[in-house]
Amino acid sequence: MKRRAFLKGAAAAGAAALVPAGVAGTAFTACRPREAAGDAAEGWDFDEVIDRSGTWSIKYGRATNGETPMWIADMDFRTDPYVRAALRTRLDRDVLGYTSTPQAFIDAIAAWERQTHGYAPEKEWIGYAPGVITSINQAYLTFTEPGDRIIIQPPVYDHFRLYIERLGRVAVDNPLILENGRYRMDLEGLERLIDSRTKALVLCNPHNPIGLLWDRESLARLAEICDRHGVIVISDEIHGDLALYGRRHTPFCSISETAARVGLIFAGPTKAFNLAGLSGTAFCIIPDREKREKYLGALRNAKLDEAPIPTIEATIAAYRKDTAWLESLKRYIEGNIALVEQFFAENDLGIKPIRPEASFLVWLDCRALGLPQDALMDTFRNQAKIIPSNGASYGTGGEGFVRLNIGCPASVLTAALSRIRKAFGK
């Protein structure tokens, strides 16, 4: 079905002037339901503004004074109709008893990795994981001891550091290098950082908050360095299914035999299919037999190895062969990125967006404003009435930045941009 024209939503927000020339009808294309979708054939409309009040939303719970929350990484779109239909169908079976993880769960993940990322893991390498961050935390407990050093590459997802420290390990920074608007790993610095107490490195692949898809050469060099020093690589690949602009995510363990030997992948459908509330919905891929048996054994010992019914149904439904909903979603996100880029190109506010290559999160460089971080966040919240993520929370290199969640209807984004212009254009 044809999308409602973006200009209609923009006019309602009082900001039609923000629509980039050539955007309507191109990046904002029709959203068509899948063929033979059965009960799920209602289609989808990413322009729809959904009322999330009364749903215990963490995202909207922080917006206490009418702000637009654009921080935590969930989207304001309806979940893929196939996934919703699968969950409804299972609930209609009435009995929600103890359930084993079926082979279909593993088969769906293996097929998805192959068709979407060009990676063909053996099915025996794949296991259920109780949420990406929970599972990464379990990897800390399984492969390191209190006092051991774990390397992170900031600015990076803040929960890496948070739980490393909560679990009595030591987070060690190997900051990314920003050159000409492009980030890269400091692989020379990494080699110098590793010592006898360094046991693991957490790789964010794609990298959050920047949205960077790591290239094969960087991943291969990272694997070689870590292998040489006996360091395991814990790869968070939760945003991999949201690779944009026709690009493809590269799973870390697919790079080489070396990467497969040192790496553990944690991923799942929760970001791409907007299932963040099903936080236990994830999987791991661990090619090395010794590491796999040790890790899965640790999950069993903690009784964390049993996939709940919603996880099983949602994963199988999301990772079916037809990807029409996800492809339509990614085109919509690209259209929203075009709005952001055009807006800041036409409004000299001292803010520069860094285009994400994956995800619905935009890293905004606000350093030219010269504002202290507290003042920057105050201006966004109290003057622009927007709640972005605080760049400083992502560690070294995050000062002067904010992360903006644009996984929302274009009319909502356009209204937010209009308020940014008023707040920062003074």
C-alpha positions in Angstrom: 0.0 0.0 0.0 1.1 3.5 -0.6 2.5 5.5 2.3 0.8 8.6 3.4 2.7 11.5 2.0 5.4 12.7 4.3 4.5 16.3 3.7 1.1 15.7 5.5 2.8 14.7 8.7 5.4 17.5 8.3 2.7 20.1 7.9 0.9 18.8 11.0 4.1 19.3 12.9 4.5 22.8 11.5 7.8 22.0 9.8 7.1 21.2 6.1 10.1 23.3 5.1 12.4 20.5 6.5 11.5 18.0 3.8 14.6 17.5 1.5 14.0 18.0 -2.2 13.6 14.6 -3.9 13.0 12.7 -0.7 9.2 12.2 -0.9 8.4 9.2 -3.1 12.0 8.0 -3.2 13.5 7.2 0.2 9.9 7.3 1.6 8.6 4.5 -0.7 5.5 2.4 -0.5 5.2 -0.3 2.2 3.8 -3.5 0.8 2.6 -6.5 2.9 4.1 -9.8 2.1 2.4 -12.1 -0.4 0.1 -14.6 1.2 0.6 -13.3 4.6 -2.7 -14.7 5.9 -3.8 -13.2 9.2 -0.7 -10.9 9.1 -1.8 -9.3 5.8 -2.8 -6.0 7.4 0.6 -4.7 6.1 2.5 -2.0 7.8 2.7 1.8 7.9 5.8 3.3 9.3 4.2 6.8 9.2 1.6 5.7 11.9 2.1 7.5 15.2 1.5 4.9 17.9 0.4 5.8 21.4 2.7 3.9 23.7 1.2 5.2 27.0 0.1 2.5 29.4 2.6 0.0 28.1 5.3 0.5 30.8 7.6 1.8 28.2 11.1 2.6 29.6 11.6 5.0 26.7 8.6 7.1 27.3 8.8 6.8 31.1 11.7 9.2 31.1 9.7 11.9 29.2 8.0 13.5 32.2 7.5 17.0 30.8 6.2 16.4 27.3 9.6 15.7 25.7 10.1 13.5 22.7 12.2 10.5 23.9 14.9 9.7 21.3 17.4 7.8 23.5 17.0 4.1 24.3 17.3 1.9 21.3 13.8 0.7 20.6 11.6 1.9 17.7 8.2 3.4 17.6 7.0 1.1 14.8 4.7 -1.9 15.0 6.6 -5.2 15.0 6.7 -7.2 11.8 3.1 -8.5 11.3 4.5 -12.1 10.8 6.1 -12.0 14.2 2.9 -10.6 15.8 0.8 -13.2 14.1 3.1 -16.0 15.2 2.9 -14.9 18.8 -0.9 -14.6 18.7 -1.2 -18.1 17.1 0.9 -19.6 19.9 -1.2 -17.9 22.6 -4.3 -19.2 21.0 -3.1 -22.7 21.7 -4.0 -21.9 25.3 -1.4 -24.0 27.1 1.9 -22.2 27.9 3.7 -25.1 29.6 7.4 -26.1 29.9 8.8 -26.0 26.4 12.1 -27.4 24.9 14.0 -25.4 22.4 13.1 -27.0 19.0 15.5 -27.7 16.2 13.5 -25.2 14.1 14.9 -22.4 16.3 18.5 -23.4 15.4 17.6 -24.0 11.7 16.0 -20.6 11.4 19.1 -18.8 12.8 21.5 -20.8 10.6 19.4 -20.1 7.4 19.2 -16.4 8.3 23.0 -16.0 8.9 23.6 -17.7 5.5 21.1 -15.7 3.4 21.5 -12.3 5.2 25.1 -12.2 6.2 26.7 -14.7 3.9 27.9 -16.7 6.9 27.3 -20.5 7.1 27.9 -21.5 10.7 27.5 -25.2 11.5 24.3 -25.8 13.4 26.1 -27.3 16.3 27.9 -24.0 16.8 24.6 -22.2 17.5 22.9 -22.1 20.9 20.1 -20.2 22.7 21.4 -17.2 24.7 19.3 -15.4 27.3 19.6 -11.9 25.9 22.7 -10.3 24.3 23.9 -8.3 27.4 23.0 -11.0 29.9 24.9 -13.6 27.7 27.9 -11.3 27.4 27.9 -10.9 31.2 27.9 -14.7 31.5 30.9 -14.8 29.1 32.7 -12.5 31.5 32.0 -14.9 34.4 32.9 -18.0 32.3 36.2 -16.9 30.8 37.6 -14.4 33.3 38.2 -14.0 37.0 37.7 -11.0 39.3 40.5 -8.5 38.7 41.1 -9.6 35.0 41.2 -6.9 32.4 38.6 -6.7 29.6 39.2 -4.3 26.7 36.5 -2.1 25.3 36.7 0.4 22.4 35.0 3.7 23.3 32.9 5.5 22.6 30.9 2.3 22.9 27.7 1.0 24.4 27.8 1.9 28.1 26.6 -1.4 29.5 29.9 -3.1 28.5 31.8 -1.1 31.0 28.9 -1.1 33.5 28.8 -4.8 33.9 32.5 -5.4 33.6 32.9 -3.3 36.7 29.9 -4.6 38.5 31.2 -8.1 38.1 34.6 -7.2 39.6 36.6 -7.1 36.4 38.6 -4.1 35.1 37.5 -2.3 32.0 40.4 -1.1 29.9 39.9 1.6 27.2 41.3 1.3 23.7 39.6 4.4 22.2 38.6 4.5 18.6 40.4 7.1 16.4 38.3 9.7 14.6 39.9 11.0 11.4 38.1 13.1 8.8 34.7 12.1 10.1 35.5 8.4 10.1 36.3 6.1 13.0 38.8 3.3 13.0 40.2 0.9 15.6 43.6 1.7 17.2 45.1 -1.7 16.5 48.6 -0.5 17.4 47.4 0.8 20.7 45.5 -2.4 21.3 48.7 -4.5 21.0 50.4 -2.2 23.6 47.5 -2.5 26.0 47.4 -6.2 26.3 49.2 -7.8 29.3 49.0 -11.1 31.2 45.8 -10.1 33.0 44.0 -9.2 29.8 41.6 -12.0 29.0 38.9 -10.6 26.7 38.0 -7.9 24.3 34.4 -6.8 23.7 33.8 -6.0 20.0 30.7 -4.0 19.1 30.0 -5.1 15.5 28.3 -3.0 14.1 29.6 -0.4 16.5 27.1 1.3 18.8 26.7 4.4 19.1 28.4 5.2 15.8 26.6 2.7 13.6 29.8 1.6 11.9 30.1 -1.7 10.0 33.6 -3.0 10.6 35.5 -3.9 7.5 37.0 -7.4 7.0 40.6 -6.2 7.2 40.2 -4.5 10.6 38.4 -7.6 12.0 41.1 -9.9 10.7 43.8 -7.9 12.2 41.9 -7.7 15.5 41.5 -11.5 15.5 45.3 -12.1 14.8 46.3 -9.7 17.7 43.9 -11.3 20.2 44.9 -14.9 19.1 48.5 -14.1 19.5 48.0 -12.9 23.1 45.4 -15.5 24.2 42.5 -13.0 24.3 39.0 -14.0 23.5 36.8 -11.7 21.4 33.2 -11.3 22.6 31.3 -9.9 19.6 28.0 -8.1 20.2 26.2 -8.2 16.8 22.7 -7.2 17.8 22.5 -4.4 15.1 23.9 -6.6 12.3 20.5 -7.2 10.7 20.0 -3.5 10.2 22.9 -2.9 7.7 21.9 -0.1 5.5 22.4 1.2 1.9 22.8 -2.3 0.4 25.8 -3.1 2.6 26.3 -6.4 4.5 27.2 -7.0 8.1 30.3 -9.2 8.5 30.0 -11.7 11.5 33.3 -11.7 13.3 33.7 -15.5 13.3 33.3 -15.6 9.6 36.5 -13.7 8.9 39.0 -16.5 9.3 39.9 -19.7 11.1 41.7 -17.4 13.6 38.6 -15.4 14.3 36.5 -18.6 14.6 39.0 -19.9 17.2 39.0 -16.8 19.4 35.5 -15.4 18.8 32.0 -15.7 20.4 29.1 -14.1 18.6 26.0 -12.8 20.4 23.0 -11.6 18.4 19.3 -11.8 17.9 16.2 -10.3 16.2 15.3 -7.8 18.9 16.7 -4.6 17.4 15.8 -5.2 13.7 12.3 -6.6 14.4 11.6 -4.2 17.3 11.3 -6.9 20.0 13.4 -5.2 22.7 10.8 -6.1 25.3 11.5 -9.7 24.6 14.9 -9.2 26.2 15.7 -12.9 26.5 15.5 -13.3 22.8 19.0 -14.0 21.5 21.5 -16.6 20.3 25.2 -17.4 20.4 27.5 -18.7 17.7 30.7 -20.3 19.1 32.7 -22.3 16.6 35.5 -23.4 18.9 34.3 -26.6 20.6 36.2 -26.1 23.9 34.8 -22.6 24.4 31.3 -23.6 23.3 31.1 -26.5 25.7 32.4 -24.4 28.5 30.0 -21.5 27.8 26.9 -23.6 27.2 27.8 -25.6 30.3 27.9 -22.4 32.3 24.4 -21.5 31.0 23.1 -24.9 32.0 24.6 -24.6 35.5 22.9 -21.3 36.0 19.6 -22.6 34.5 19.9 -19.9 31.8 19.7 -22.3 28.8 16.0 -22.7 28.4 14.4 -20.5 25.7 11.0 -19.1 26.6 8.0 -19.6 24.3 7.9 -16.0 23.0 11.6 -16.1 22.1 11.2 -19.4 20.1 8.1 -18.2 18.2 9.4 -14.7 17.5 12.8 -15.8 16.3 11.5 -18.5 14.0 8.9 -16.0 12.6 11.4 -13.1 12.2 14.0 -15.2 10.5 11.8 -16.6 7.8 13.0 -16.4 4.2 10.8 -13.4 3.1 12.3 -10.2 4.4 9.9 -7.7 2.9 9.0 -6.0 6.2 12.7 -5.6 7.2 13.8 -4.3 3.8 10.9 -1.8 3.9 11.9 -0.7 7.4 15.5 -0.2 6.3 14.5 2.0 3.4 12.4 4.1 5.8 15.3 4.5 8.2 17.5 5.6 5.3 14.8 8.2 4.4 14.9 9.4 8.0 18.7 9.7 7.9 18.3 11.7 4.7 16.0 14.1 6.6 18.6 14.5 9.4 21.5 15.1 7.0 19.6 17.6 4.8 18.4 19.4 7.9 21.8 20.0 9.4 23.3 20.8 5.9 20.7 23.6 5.5 20.8 24.8 9.1 24.2 25.9 10.4 23.8 25.0 14.0 27.2 23.7 14.9 25.9 20.1 14.8 27.1 17.5 12.3 25.6 14.0 11.9 27.8 11.0 11.3 25.9 8.7 8.9 25.2 5.3 10.4 25.9 2.3 8.2 23.7 0.1 10.4 20.9 0.8 12.9 18.4 3.6 13.5 20.8 5.6 15.7 22.6 8.8 14.5 25.7 10.0 16.3 25.6 13.8 16.4 28.9 15.7 16.6 28.1 18.8 18.7 31.7 19.8 19.6 31.6 22.9 17.5 29.0 24.4 19.9 31.7 24.5 22.6 29.1 23.7 25.3 29.9 21.6 28.4 28.2 18.3 28.2 25.7 19.1 30.9 24.7 22.3 29.1 24.4 20.4 25.8 22.1 17.9 27.3 20.1 20.6 29.1 19.6 22.5 25.8 18.3 19.3 24.1 15.9 18.4 26.9 14.7 21.7 28.3 14.7 23.9 25.2 14.4 21.5 22.2 12.2 19.2 24.3 14.1 16.1 23.1 15.8 13.4 25.1 18.8 12.0 23.2 21.4 9.6 24.7 24.3 11.4 26.4 27.4 10.9 24.4 29.6 11.1 27.5 28.0 7.9 28.8 29.7 6.0 26.0 33.1 6.8 27.5 36.3 8.3 26.1 35.6 10.3 22.9 31.9 10.7 23.7 32.1 14.2 25.2 30.5 16.7 22.8 28.3 14.1 21.1 24.7 12.8 21.5 23.1 9.8 20.1 19.7 10.3 18.4 17.2 7.5 17.9 15.4 8.1 14.6 13.4 4.9 14.6 10.2 6.9 14.6 7.6 8.2 12.1 9.0 11.0 9.8 6.5 13.5 11.2 7.8 12.9 14.7 11.4 13.3 13.5 10.6 16.4 11.5 8.9 18.1 14.5 12.0 17.2 16.7 14.3 18.8 14.1 12.2 21.9 14.0 12.6 22.3 17.8 16.4 21.7 17.5 16.6 24.5 15.1 14.8 26.9 17.5 16.8 25.8 20.5 20.3 25.8 18.9 19.7 28.6 16.4 19.5 31.3 19.1 
